[in-house]
């Protein structure tokens, strides 16, 4: 089992920045990849970015060049640095961990981009 705890969401103006954090605990040795998904009202949950244990990254086209995913293995934490935020980035952001067989999810953190 893997437990995930997110933090860092909030309200920000368009063009602003936020950094989300996701701390993992439990069977962290089994984690193959971690990532961030988001779900806006009335829309399906979508991948924002993920990073493998080897450091390979993948981003949604809509966030490339604006968002950066990184991980601190010593702290078992994954970060999502979000710059140049747009109103369409407004959503609940969920941390995800995949151990090759199961997906684990955090509780979600709200990000609202509005003036």
N, C-alpha and C positions, 0 to 999 in steps of 0.2 A: 504493500500500500504506500501511496505517496500523498502527502498533504501539501496543499499550495495556499499561500496567503498573499493576496495582492494588496498594494497600497499605492497612493500617489495620484489618484484621480481628482477631479474637481472642475471648477468653472474657469475658463480662460477666454480671453478675447481672440478674435481672428488674428492670425499672425503670431500668436504667442506660442509658448512652449510648456510642456509638461514631461515629467519622467515617471513612468510606472515601474514598480518593483514587484517581483514575485519571489518569495522565499519558499524553497522546497524543504520538506523534511520527510522522514520515514525511509523507505527503501530507495534512496536516491541513487544508489550504485546501479540500479537497473534502468535508469532513465536514458533513453536513446536521444530524444530531442525534446526541446521545450519551445513554447511559442506563445503568441498572443493572437486571440481571435476577438472579433467585436460583433455586436448585434445591435442594430438600430431598430427603433419601433417599427413594426410591420415588415421587417426584413429578416432574411435568414442570417444565421451566424456565418461569418466569413473569416478566412485566414488573413491576418495582418502581416505577421512575420514569424519565422521560426529559425531556430539555431540548433544544429546537431551537437552531439558530444565532441565531435571533431572540429567544430567551429564553422561549419558550412552554414550559410544563411540563405533565406529565401524571403522575398517581399511581395506583397500585392502590388500590382502596377500603380494603384491609386496612392500609394505611400512612398514609392521609390524616390530617393533623393530628399525626403523630408523626415522619415523615421529611421532609427537605427536600433537594432537589437544587439544586445551584448550579454555576456554571462561572467560571473565571478565564481569560479569553481570552489574557491576557499570558503565562500559564504553561501554556497548552494543557492545563488540568487541570479535571476535573469532580469534584465532591465529593458525597457522600451523608451528610448528618448524620442520625443515627438516634437518636431519643430514646424514652423510655418503652418500652424493648425488652421483648419477650415471648418466652417459650420457643418459640412458633410462628414466630418470626423466624429461628430457627436454620436455616442453609442455607449453601451456597457461593454467594457473590455474584460475579457476572461483570459486568465493564464491557463496554459495547457501543458501537460507532460505526457509523453508517450514512451512506454517501456518495451515496445515491440509487440505487445499483445493488447494492452489496455490504454485507454485515454483517461487521464485524471484532470479534473477541472477545479479552479479556484471559484470563489463565491462571486466574483465580478466586481468591477469598480467603475463608477459612472464618470465619463468624460463629457463635458458639455462645452461646446465652443460657440460663444454668443457675445454680441456686443450689448 
